[in-house]
Amino acid sequence: MIGLQTPPRRRSADREAGLLPLINVVFLLLAFYLIAGHLSPSAPFAVTPPEHDGAALETSADTVIHIARDGSVAIDGERVDADALSRSIAAMDRQGARGVETIRLVAVARADAARVVALLGRLRDDCL
C-alpha cells in the first residue's frame, strides 16, 4: 500500500514543548505587572463607602439646568443668560403653580469646573 502509512507517533516530550512559550509569556506578564503596577497608599483614616438600599432613585426634578462647554446655560431647554439664571429661577418659584423644589444640574464632561461651582454658589445663595 502506497501512501497509506500511519504517521509516526509524537513523543510526549514534543507535546509538552508546546506549553513552554505559553508559560514564558505568563511569567513575563506577571513580572511586568509586578514592576509596572502601582500600589496606592492606604487612607490615613477608615473610610466607609456609601451603601445603596436597592430602592429606585428618584430621577425627576422640577427644573433641569444644562451647562454647555462654552458656559452657556439653559433652563428646561430654553437658553438664558448665565447672569439672569437666578432671576429666572426666582421668577419660576414665584409663579406658585410651578414652584421649584428640586433642581437638577447637568453639565457636559468638559465644562469649566470653576463656572459650575460658581453657578452652584449663586443658586444656593439666591434660591435658598
C-alpha distance (Angstrom), angle and dihedral (degrees) to the residues before:
residue distance angle dihedral
M1 . . .
I2 3.66 . .
G3 3.81 120.0 .
L4 3.78 96.7 0.6
Q5 3.75 98.2 101.3
T6 3.75 118.0 135.4
P7 3.78 113.8 -112.7
P8 3.77 114.9 -106.0
R9 3.80 114.2 -95.3
R10 3.75 116.1 -105.4
R11 3.72 115.7 -125.9
S12 3.80 117.7 -119.3
A13 3.82 89.9 -114.8
D14 3.81 89.0 64.7
R15 3.81 91.1 53.7
E16 3.80 92.3 50.8
A17 3.79 92.3 47.4
G18 3.81 88.9 68.7
L19 3.83 90.2 63.7
L20 3.80 94.3 56.2
P21 3.84 96.2 80.8
L22 3.81 90.1 48.1
I23 3.79 91.6 52.1
N24 3.82 90.0 48.3
V25 3.80 91.7 52.5
V26 3.81 92.1 48.8
F27 3.80 92.1 51.7
L28 3.80 91.8 46.2
L29 3.81 90.7 52.1
L30 3.79 90.4 48.0
A31 3.80 91.1 51.1
F32 3.82 90.8 46.8
Y33 3.80 93.3 52.5
L34 3.79 92.0 46.0
I35 3.80 91.5 52.3
A36 3.80 100.0 36.8
G37 3.78 97.6 36.8
H38 3.77 118.1 105.0
L39 3.75 119.8 -146.5
S40 3.78 111.4 -153.0
P41 3.78 117.2 -135.3
S42 3.75 117.0 -107.0
A43 3.78 119.5 -102.9
P44 3.81 116.5 -94.1
F45 3.81 89.4 -125.2
A46 3.78 137.7 23.4
V47 3.80 113.2 -79.5
T48 3.78 120.8 -160.3
P49 3.80 111.5 -158.7
P50 3.81 118.4 -135.6
E51 3.78 117.8 -94.3
H52 3.77 129.0 -142.8
D53 3.79 120.1 -146.7
G54 3.80 92.8 -148.4
A55 3.80 95.4 -111.5
A56 3.78 117.6 132.7
L57 3.78 114.2 -93.9
E58 3.76 118.6 -122.7
T59 3.77 107.2 -113.1
S60 3.78 101.1 173.6
A61 3.77 118.7 103.1
D62 3.78 131.6 -176.9
T63 3.79 92.0 -132.4
V64 3.80 131.4 20.7
I65 3.80 119.2 -158.9
H66 3.82 117.9 -164.4
I67 3.78 123.3 -160.3
A68 3.81 119.2 -162.0
R69 3.78 126.7 -152.2
D70 3.81 91.7 -102.5
G71 3.82 90.6 53.8
S72 3.79 98.4 -104.2
V73 3.79 114.8 145.5
A74 3.80 132.2 -147.0
I75 3.80 127.9 -170.6
D76 3.80 113.5 -153.3
G77 3.79 90.4 -20.6
E78 3.81 96.9 -47.8
R79 3.80 117.7 111.0
V80 3.79 115.1 -125.1
D81 3.77 133.9 176.3
A82 3.82 111.3 -92.9
D83 3.81 90.0 -128.7
A84 3.82 91.7 52.5
L85 3.80 93.4 49.4
S86 3.80 97.2 98.5
R87 3.82 91.0 45.9
S88 3.81 89.8 52.1
I89 3.80 92.1 50.0
A90 3.82 91.3 47.0
A91 3.82 90.6 49.5
M92 3.81 90.6 51.0
D93 3.81 89.8 48.8
R94 3.81 91.7 52.4
Q95 3.80 92.5 53.5
G96 3.80 89.2 81.7
A97 3.78 98.1 -156.8
R98 3.76 91.1 64.3
G99 3.78 102.1 36.3
V100 3.78 116.9 174.1
E101 3.80 111.1 -122.0
T102 3.80 102.0 149.6
I103 3.78 128.5 29.3
R104 3.78 123.8 -168.6
L105 3.78 116.7 -158.2
V106 3.81 115.9 -153.7
A107 3.79 117.5 -173.0
V108 3.78 128.8 177.4
A109 3.79 115.9 -110.1
R110 3.80 94.1 -108.2
A111 3.81 96.2 45.9
D112 3.79 115.9 131.7
A113 3.80 105.4 -95.1
A114 3.81 92.6 -150.1
R115 3.82 90.5 57.5
V116 3.80 92.2 48.4
V117 3.82 92.2 49.9
A118 3.81 91.3 46.4
L119 3.80 90.0 50.4
L120 3.79 91.1 50.0
G121 3.79 89.9 50.4
R122 3.80 91.5 51.1
L123 3.79 91.7 48.4
R124 3.80 91.1 49.0
D125 3.81 93.1 49.3
D126 3.80 96.1 43.2
C127 3.79 102.4 37.7
L128 3.78 104.4 38.4
